[in-house]
Amino acid sequence: MSRRLPIYFLIDISESMVGEPIQQVEEGIATIIQTLKTDPNALETVWISIIIFAGQPKTLVPLQEIITFYPPRFPIGGGTSLSKGLGHLMYELRKNQILTTPEKKGDWKPIVFLFTDGVPTDDSKKAIEEWKQNWQRSANMVAVSFGDETDTKLLGELTENVLHFKNADKDAYKQFFRWVTDSIKTSSESVENNSTGFELSKIDGDTLSKIDLTKNENNPYIDNNYVVLSAKCQNTKRPYLMKYKRNISSNNFSGLELNTLAYRLVGAYQVDNTYFELSDDSVINLKINTNELIGAPTCPCCGNQFAFAACQCGKIHCIGEEDISECPWCGNQGRYGASSEGGFDVNRTQG
């Protein structure tokens, strides 16, 4: 067997990635594999694994040769536990590592691509210290921020290769994954030539750029760039997510320019029950007032007109034109109507 160049993708699948971001990642990974299968150097050396993390981590694709790799479907989970994601990555690195012995040469230094679009919803200090102590010199990491709101200071503690991907449209995603593919190809060519084995492709600056690591933001352990609400369909009992993005608008009050914060609807998305397996169920009592939310969707599972009905149990589900509705979470039955008190608090996820 040829000397391996292990490539690990550590991918954030938290609720804020639901919709187009996770769909584009899914398609991008498939494109990477398809392209690498036509490259002789990559076929000879590159092995790939995909690890996902939300509130819980999971090895979605174990480390394997490109020729046997089949691109997976990506689930969605609740929360962004970077500490558990890193911990699982380090476990997989230890488990899969082939060391050099007098009889044979071991693996080339692994390359890790970390994709995330927000801030961790847990304390990642211990996992970061473990990474710095045990793996920072023996593995190469590239951390990529999807969008503008990632905790870049924390990523800078993991690696000096922290990049900002301006995920503006589908063409930007194509260019980004082309860059990832080219970086893997140049690295595989490098190891074949007995060089460093880690050579990133040229960054164009329009789609991908270096991040200013001097930016310092407090980490609240909740991703306030998005509000995501977890709900269930009354008819199909399937879970779905309603995603709202932070929206700051300027308003003039008596001659004073004031900024107001709200969250505007992005969309509603079906998820499957793996959402609960990958979520951190220890976090409770996170609230948002409905006055801060702009827009309400129809149910993405059955088409009910209202996807946003709050039961007395505190959970959300859809309702239609039926006289009596039944909560798919707790089984309570009752009639629903508009709140006479205006806005009210509902449970939100960590994002």
Secondary structure, 3 states (H helix, E strand, C coil): CCCCEEEEEEEECCHHHCCHHHHHHHHHHHHHHHHHCCCHHHHHHEEEEEEEECCCEEEEEEEEEHHHCCCCCCCCCCCCCHHHHHHHHHHHHHHHCCCCCCCCCCCCCCEEEEEECCCCCCCCHHHHHHHHHHCCCCCEEEEEEECCCCCHHHHHHHCCCEEEECCCCHHHHHHHHHHHHHHHHHHHHHHHCCCCCCCCCCCCCCCEEECCCCCCCCCCCCCCCEEEEEEECCCCCCEEEEEEEEEEEEEEECCEEEEEEEEEEEEEEECCCHHHHCCCCCCCCCEEEHHHEECCCCCCCCCCCEEEEECCCCCEEEECCCCCEECCCCCCEECCCCCCCCCCEEECCCC
